[in-house]
């Protein structure tokens, strides 16, 4: 009887560890990292676009020549 209980306990322990290993945590982590990389790329692109200098028109008319 004790041998059957120990065997059942060992089987339950092995099955639970296998179920935990294949629970999808790796897929979730990979998806999280992919989303993070994409958001960083979008942020960098937005910052580069925001740091471009504004083009100033060099033409001056009669009133603004002295400025």
C-alpha positions as CSV (number, residue, x, y, z in Angstrom):
1,X,0.0,0.0,0.0
2,X,2.8,2.4,0.8
3,X,4.5,1.6,-2.5
4,X,1.3,2.5,-4.4
5,X,1.0,5.8,-2.5
6,X,4.6,6.7,-3.2
7,X,4.2,5.8,-6.8
8,X,1.1,7.9,-7.1
9,X,2.8,10.8,-5.5
10,X,5.8,10.5,-7.8
11,X,3.5,10.3,-10.8
12,X,1.6,13.4,-9.7
13,X,4.8,15.3,-9.1
14,X,6.2,14.4,-12.6
15,X,2.9,15.3,-14.3
16,X,2.6,18.6,-12.6
17,X,6.2,19.6,-13.5
18,X,5.6,18.7,-17.1
19,X,2.4,20.7,-17.2
20,X,4.2,23.7,-15.7
21,X,7.0,23.5,-18.2
22,X,4.6,23.6,-21.2
23,X,2.2,26.1,-19.8
24,X,2.9,28.7,-22.5
25,X,5.1,31.0,-20.4
26,X,7.7,31.1,-23.1
27,X,5.2,32.1,-25.8
28,X,3.9,34.8,-23.5
29,X,7.4,36.1,-22.8
30,X,8.3,36.1,-26.5
31,X,5.1,38.0,-27.4
32,X,5.9,40.5,-24.6
33,X,9.4,41.1,-25.9
34,X,8.2,41.4,-29.5
35,X,5.7,44.0,-28.4
36,X,8.3,45.9,-26.4
37,X,10.8,45.9,-29.3
38,X,8.1,47.3,-31.6
39,X,7.1,50.0,-29.2
40,X,10.7,51.0,-28.8
41,X,11.1,51.2,-32.6
42,X,8.0,53.4,-32.9
43,X,9.3,55.7,-30.0
44,X,12.7,56.1,-31.6
45,X,11.1,56.9,-35.0
46,X,8.8,59.4,-33.4
47,X,11.7,61.1,-31.5
48,X,13.8,61.3,-34.7
49,X,10.9,62.9,-36.5
50,X,10.4,65.4,-33.6
51,X,14.0,66.5,-33.5
52,X,14.3,67.5,-37.2
53,X,14.8,71.3,-37.4
54,X,12.2,73.6,-38.6
55,X,13.0,75.1,-42.0
56,X,13.1,78.8,-41.9
57,X,12.4,80.9,-45.0
58,X,15.5,83.0,-45.7
59,X,13.7,85.4,-48.0
60,X,13.0,88.8,-46.4
61,X,10.8,91.5,-47.7
62,X,11.3,95.3,-47.4
63,X,10.0,95.5,-43.8
64,X,12.2,92.7,-42.4
65,X,15.6,93.5,-44.1
66,X,17.0,95.2,-41.0
67,X,16.1,92.5,-38.6
